[in-house]
Amino acid sequence: MVSMSLKWITRLSQWLIIDEKPKAEAVETAVDQKDLKATIAAIYKFQQQVLHWSSSDGNIGGASSKTLAELNGSACTAEYVKQRIEQYPQVKAEREAKAAAEAKRKAEEAEAKRVALEKQKAEEERKEQMRKEPVENAKTYISNYGSDILALADAMKPYVGLNPQLVGAVLSKLGRMTRDNFTYALMNRLSDSELRNGGPELLGQMKSSLEAWFVSNTNYDKEIKTLDSILGNQKTQGSTADQIDTYFEKDRLTPEEIAEVRPLIASLNDEERQGYYLTLQEKVMYENQRDSQAISGKKRVESGSGGICNFASLAMVLQYLGVSNPYPDLQYEDALEKVRQENNYPARTTRGGWGAVSKKLGVENELLLGESKAMKKEWWNSTVKSKMSEGCGVMLSIQNHIVRLQAVTKEGLIVDDPYGKVNLSKRKKNKFRGGYEVYNKSEWKFGSEGETTSEGEDNLWKWNDVENYPMRWIASFKKI
C-alpha cells in the first residue's frame, strides 16, 4: 500500500517509481528492509522533499506514523507533491543558510571566549609579576618619575593591593618633604575599599607621612580621618553596643568591617554576644558562583551545571569570620581556587581540599554531621544554632551541592545558595539533583533564570522539607 501510494501521488517524479510490490505481496509477515530499498529511499525523499522535514528516517513506523498520515491524507495529491518538490530547493537553501549562520555564531562565540580567557590569563600573569616585583625596584620608579609625583602615584596605584611592600618602599625612599604629596595624590586615586587592600603597615606609613611635623601647616584632616577609620583607630563615643549598631546600620559589611566589629561583639556579655553573632550572619555579602572565572587545567571550573559551589559558599563563611579575600583583584571564590592550586591541595570537592584552603587562611573546621542523615528541628537548634551563636560560620552539603547556612529560625533554615533558589522536596524526588525553582542570572541563560544574580540569597527552607532531607554533611568554621 505504501509503495503504491508513493507511486500514485508522485507519478510526475521519476525517482519515486517503485517495482517492489510483488516482493511485498508474496509474504504475510514483515518484509526484510533489503527487499525494500527503493521504497525506503522513496520514503526518505518524500519526508525531505515533500514534507520538508529537516531529519528523515525512511520509516513509516506503524499506524500512528505521521508519514503514513500524510500519505493517506486527502490533501496529498500529485499536484500538491509537485508543488512541494518545486519548493524544496529554496527550503533546503534557507535551512543550510540558517545552519551556516548558527555555526558561524557558535564559532564567533567560541573565539570570543578564547580571546577573553587569553586576556584574563595575560592579565593574571601581569598581576602576578607585579606581586613578585622586588622592593629594590623602588629606586628605579623614583628615578624614572623624578619630581612628577602625580605620575608616580598613577604608577603605584595598582601596587597598593598587589604589592603594598613596594609602595611602602617607594614612600620611605622619597624625600621627607615629598612623602605627604605622594600620599595625598595616591589616596585621591583610590577608593576606601582599595585603600583597605594596602594593609595596616602601608596605611600606617601613609598616615605618618601626613602627620609629620614639617607638613603641619597643610590640612590633611580628611585624609588622616579616612586612614584612621580604615585602620580601626577612629575614636568613637558611646557604649560598645552603640559602636556595633553603627556598623549594623549597613545592609552588608565587607570582611574587613566584620573583622573590626567582631572584637567589639566578643567583649559583650553572653546574651548580647550571642544575639549579635547571629545578626552578623545577615551582613555577609552574597557570592554568586555562576559568574566565576576560575581556570583549572586550561578549563573554566564553573559551567552551566555548576562547579565551584564549594568555594563560593566557603567564601561567605570566611567573610563572616572577617577573613579578607587573599587576592582582592579576583572574585573571592576564584581567589580560593588560586590558593588551592598554588599549594597543590586536594580537589575542591573534598574536605581535604576546602579544609586545607580555609586552614591556610587561619580557619579550622569541625564536622557537626558526618553522615547522610535527615535531622530534626531540635537537633538543628541545639547543635548548629548553638555553634552559630558562638560566632562560627556554617556550610553544608545537600548532596552534590554546597550552600552557606545563614540562620536557624522558627520557620526553618535561611540559606545563601550560590547557584539559585532550590526546592528541597523537588530535589529529593529527583535523586538529589536539580530541583531549582529559579537560577541566578548568568551567561548560560537557562529558561528558569531569574532577573538578578542573587536569586539564591536569603532563601527559606521550611522545617517540613528540612526534617525529611538527608544532608550529606554539615561543617562549622572558626578562626584558629
N, C-alpha and C positions, 0 to 999 in steps of 0.2 A: 504494500500500500504506500509506504514512504517513498520508494523509488518511483512508483507511478505518479504520485503527487508531484514529486520534484520534476519529473519529465514533462508532465502536463503544463504546470504553471511556468516552466522555463523553456518551452519549445522554441522560443526565439533565441536561445543561447546554446550554442553547440557544445559547450563544455559540460552541460548537465545531462546529455543523452546517456542513459544507463541501460545496460544489457545484462542485468544480474537477476532478473525476475525468475527465470527457470530454476536457478540455484536456490533462491529463497523459497519457492513454492514446492521444491522437491523434498523438503523436510518439515516435520511438525514441531521440532524444538528450535532453540535459538541457533541462528546461523553464525558460523565462525567469522570473525572480523576479516580474516584473509580472503574470504569469499565475497566480501562486500566493500572492497577497496574503493571502487568507483562511487558507490552510494555514500560512503563516509566522506570521500573527497567532495562530493556534491553538497553534503550537509554542511561541511566546513565553509564552502563558498556561499551557500545560502545564508548561513549565520553572519558571514563577513560582509558580503556584497548586497544582500537584500535586507537583512535585519540590522546591518551596520553595527554589529557587536565588536567591541574592541578586543574581546577574548573569546575564541571559538574552540569547541571541543569535538566537533564532528559526531556528536552523540544525541540521540533522541531522548533516552533516559526514562521511558515509561509514559503512562497515560497523562501524568501531570506535567510533562515536558513543555516548556514554553515554546521550543522549536516546533513541536508537533502541533501545538495550539495555533501557531502562526500559519503552518502549512494547511490546516483544516479550516482556517478562518475564511469567511465569505469575502473578506477584502483582499485576500491573496490571489489576485488574478494575474494573468500573463501580462497585462498592461501595467499593473502595479509593480510586478517584478522587474519589468523592463525599465520603468521609471527609476526604481531604486538602484538598479545596477548602473544606470547612467549617472546617478548622483554620487555613487560610491567613490570615484577618484577624488572628488572635492572633499568628501568626508574624510577620506584617508589622508589627504594632504593637510587638512586642518588639524587632524589628530596628530600627525607627525610633527607639524609645526608647534603644536602645544607641548608635545613631549620634548622637542628640542629646546623650547623656551624654558621648560621646567628643569631640564638637565643643565642648561646654561645658568639658571638661577641657583641651583644647588652647587654648581662649580664655583660661581662667584661667591656664594656664601661660605663655601669651604675655604676659598682663597682668602676671604676677609678674615675668617677665624685664624687661618695660618699666620697671616700678617700680624693680627692682633697678638697672637701668642709670641711671635718673634719679637714684637715691640716690647711686650711685657717681660720677656726673657732678657732683652737688651737693657731694659730699664732696671731690672733686678741686678744684673751684672754691674751696671753703672753704680747703683746704690751700694752694692757690696764692696766695690772698690773704694767708695767714699768712706764706708765704715772702717775699712782696713788702712786708710791713709794715715801714715805716722805723724805724730805731733811735731816731729822735726821739720815738717813742711810749713810750719807756721812762719818761719823766717822767709820762706820763698813767697808766701802770699803777701806779707808786709812789704817785701822788696818790690814785687810786681805792681802793687797798687799805690805804693808810695804814700802821698798825703791825701789820696782820694778815698776818704773814709766811707763815703756813700757806696762807692763801687766795692770796697772791701766788705761792707755789710751785706750787699747783694750776694757776693760770692760765698759768704759764711752762712747765709740764711738756711740752706738745706742741710748744713752740717750740724745745726743745733739739735735736731732729732736723731741724725745718723751717726754723728761723731762729735759729741759735745766736748770731748777732751781736746780735740784740735782747736775748737773755738776758744776754749779756755786758754790754750797755749798762745793763740794769737792775742787775746786780751791781755795776757800777762806780759807779752813782749812789746806791746805798744807803749809809747811814752806815757807817763802818768798824766800828762795834760791832754792826752788824746783819748784815753780809755772811756771817759764818760760820753764823748761824742759818738764813739763807735757803739757803745751800749745803747744809747738813745736811738741811733739810726737802726740798729738791729731790732730793737723792741717795736719800732714803728713798722717793721716789715713782717711781724709775727703776730698771730692770734694768741690768746691766752692758752688755748689747748696746745698750740705749737710750742709755746714757751715751756709748758709743763714737761714736754718731752726732753728738754735740756737737762733735767735732773737737778737736784739740790746743790751740787758742787758748782756747776756753771752759774746757776741763778744767784748763788751766794757771791760769786766773783763779780757778777754784773751789778748786784746791789752795792757791793763795796765800792765799785768804781763811781757810782752816783753819789755816794755818801762821803767821799774823800774831802778833807778839809779845804784843799785847794780849788774845789769846784763849789764851795758853799754858797757862792753868790748866784749860782744858777738854780732855778726852781725845778727840781726833779721829783717833787712830792707825789705826783700822779704815778710816775713810773715805779717809784720805791714802794708805794702802796700796792701796786699790782704785783710786784715781786713778793712782797710780804704776804699777800693773800695766797699766792701760789705756794709759797714755802710753808704756809701754815703758821706764820708769825704774827698775823694781824691781830691786834688787840681788840677784843670784843667785850661788851658789857653784858651783865645779866647772868643767870644761872646756866649750868651745863645743859639743862633741858632746853633753855631758850636758844642756846647756840646750835643744838641739834635740830631744833624746829626751823631754824634759819635755813639749814641745808634741805630739810624736808619740804620746804615750800616749793621746791622744784619737782616736776613730774619724774624726771630721770636724773641720775647722778653719774658722773664719769667714775671710772675705777680710782682715779686719783682723789676725787672728792670723797668717795667711800672710804678710802684709806685714811683721810683726815677725820671723818666723823666716827669711825669705829672706836678709836681710843676714848672718845667722849662717851659713847654708849657703854663701853666696858667699865667706866668709872661709876655708873649708876647702881642703885640697889637692885636686887634680884628681879623684882616685879617690873620695874621700869625698864631694866636692861632687856629682859625677855620680850617685852612688848615692842621696843624699838628695833630689836634684831628682826622680829617678824615683819615689821613695817618696812624695814630696809630692803627686804626681798622685792618689794614692789618697785623700787627705784632703779633696778638694774636695767641697762639698755639692752633691748632685744637684738638678737643676732639671727639673720636670715641666711640659711645655708645655701639657698638656691642661686645666690649671686657670687658664690665663692669662685675664686680664680686660681686656687692652689693647683700645682702641677706635680705629678709623681710619675717617674718613668716616662717622661715626654707626653703623658696623657693628663688631661684635666681630671681631678679627683671627683668633682661633682658632676653628675649627669642629670638627665631629666628625671630619673628614678631615684636620685639621691646620691649619697656617698660620703658626706662629711658631717653628718648629724652629730657624731660623737664630739668633734672638736667645736662645733657651733654651740652645743649645749655646755660643754666644758668651759668655753669662753665666758658664758653668762655666769657660771658658778665662780670662776676666777674673778670676774668683775665684782661679784658680791663680796668676795674676800678682800677686795682692794688691791688686786694684782694688776699692774699695768700691762698693756699689750707689749710683748717683748720686741716686736718690730712694728712700731707705730705707723709706718708707711704702708703696711699691709692690713687687710681685714683681720680681725682678731683670730678667727678660725684658721685662716691661711698662715698666720704667724705661728700658731701652734703646730701646724703641719711642718713648717720650716724647722722648728725646734726638733721635731721628731726625726726628720730626715738628717739634719746636721749631726745628731747624736746616735744615728743608726738604731733607734729604739724599735721595738716590735710593732706590728701592724696597729694602726689607729683604732681598729675594730675590737681590739683586745684590751683587757685591763692592764696587761703588761705595757701596752703602748700608751694609752691615755694616762695611765697611772704614773708612768715614767716621766711624761711631759709635765704633769702637774707637780711632781716632786722636784723636777728641775727648777720650777718656778717657786719653790718653797711651800708647797701644799701637799699634805698627805690625805689619803682616803681610807675609808672603812666601809666594808660591806654590811649594810643593815639587813639585806635579804640576798642570799647567795644561791637560791634555787628558784625554779619557775613555779610560782605559787600565788594564788589569789588570797589576799589578806583582808580582814575585817576592819571596819572603821575604827574600832577601839585600838587595834594594833597601830594603825597609822598615827593616831593621836599620841599614844604612849611611847612609841618608838621613833617615828620620823619627826613629828612636830616637836617633840622634846629636843631633838638634835638641832632643829632649825631655831628654836628659842635660845639655844646656846651660841648661836651665830654661825652655824655650819651651813654650807651650801649643799644642795642635793640634786643629783641627776639619776635617771632610771631608764631601764630598757623595757620597752613594751613589746619585745620580741622583734628583731630585725630593724629596730629604730630606737633612737635615744632622745630624750627630752629633758628639760630642766624643770624641777618642781619649784613652784613659787610659793604655794600656800596650801595648808590643810584646813578646810573650813567646815562649817555645819552642812553645807550643801554638797561638798565633795572636794576634789583636788583642783587647784588652779595651776596650770602648767604653761610654760613657754615652749611651744613646739617649733623648732626652726624650719620646718617644712610646710606647715599649714595647719588647718583645723581638722582633727581626726575624730571619728565616731568610734569609740572603743567596741561597742556592740557589733557594729558592721565589720570592724577589723577582725574581731574574734571569729565571726562567721566565715570570713574569707581566709581562714587558716593563718591569721596573724600577719596579714599583708594588706596594704591599701586601706580602705575604709575612710578615705578623706572626703569630707563634705566640700571643702574648698582649699585650694593650694595657694601658697604665696605667689604673687605675680612674678613671672620670670620670663626669660628669653625663650623657654620651651613652649610657652603659650598653650598649656593644656586647656581643654574645654571648660573645666570647672575651676579655673584660676580666679582669684578674687581681684579686687580693684587696687589692693595695696600689697606691699612686700612684707606685711606684718600680720597676715591673717591668723597665724599661729600664736599670737601673743595674747596672754591673759585668758586662755581657754578654760572653761569649767568642765570637768569630768564628774558627773554625778555619782553618788555612792552606789546606786544600783548597778551601774556599769563597772565601777572600780572594784567592788567586792566580788564580782564574778569574772574578773580578768586576771589571769596569772602573769604578773610581771616577771621578767627573766632575772633581773637583779636590781637592787637599789643601793646606791652608794652615797655616803656623806663625805664632805670635804672640810678641812680646816687648815689654817696655817701651821707650819711646823714650829 
